[in-house]
Amino acid sequence: MADAHAHSLTAVTPFQFYTSFVLQEATGFRAATLPRLVKLLHRVPEACIYHHTHYFLLSHHYLTPEPTHDFAYWVTEVLGDEALGERLASIDILEFNSLAKIRVILVKTIEDHLAQHPTARFRFVSEGEEFFFIKSVQVVMPTQETASSLAEFAEALSRVSLSSLYFHIFDARLRLGRSTNDFARWCEEQLGETTLAKELIALDPYAHSLEALRSMIIALVRQRVG
């Protein structure tokens, strides 16, 4: 419900919208089999885990529902192990607020599958179809958009790039180390909008395209201010 209180609230600290772009760097690591894939998963830098789970989502934002991550895609579509592919695809990345935890669940899922299906270790792909590990290096910078009220926030959100939206929703979880995002945190801490914050946290960003997600957030905010 909209009310005058929500309409007049002004944050002491305005919300600063940031954006980021990603530099991709080849690591030279590649895997043609599951044993090799899981061995490399143990040792590659977290920037690789980020690239093949989170950056993958950003680059496929136009698909609904979005693909889960590179590992599930490669195992299913290239290696041809549909059983493991389904297990990897069922991992809810949203549940994990650190790359270290995502690495652990990926490794465990593949190792459990190999233990249960010993012949899976003999599957391999041809040269050129290997899983190539890529590292993402993120560069973050402020935009010109800021907001001191919910009304200003909705307007600014309608103008920022999808990269900015992605940074504040997806990357925020890894940065903050908890199950929230920058928008919800600001609404609660600066405006006391606890209910709105809970609604923003409850949105499943992996179930919608980034444009659809933007529209949903703006609708929730505008519903609050009327």
Sequence and secondary structure as in RCSB ss.txt:
>XXXX:A:sequence
MADAHAHSLTAVTPFQFYTSFVLQEATGFRAATLPRLVKLLHRVPEACIYHHTHYFLLSHHYLTPEPTHDFAYWV
TEVLGDEALGERLASIDILEFNSLAKIRVILVKTIEDHLAQHPTARFRFVSEGEEFFFIKSVQVVMPTQETASSL
AEFAEALSRVSLSSLYFHIFDARLRLGRSTNDFARWCEEQLGETTLAKELIALDPYAHSLEALRSMIIALVRQRV
G
>XXXX:A:secstr
   HHHHH   SS EEEEEEEEEEEEEEEEESSHHHHHHHHHHS HHHHHIIIIIHHHHTTTSSS    HHHHII
IIII  HHHHHHHHT  GGG SSHHHHHHHHHHHHHHHHHH GGGGG    TT SEEEEEEEEEEEEEEEEESSH
HHHHHHHHHS HHHHHIIIIIHHHHHTSS  HHHHHHHHHH  HHHHHHHHHS GGGS HHHHHHHHHHHHHHHH
 
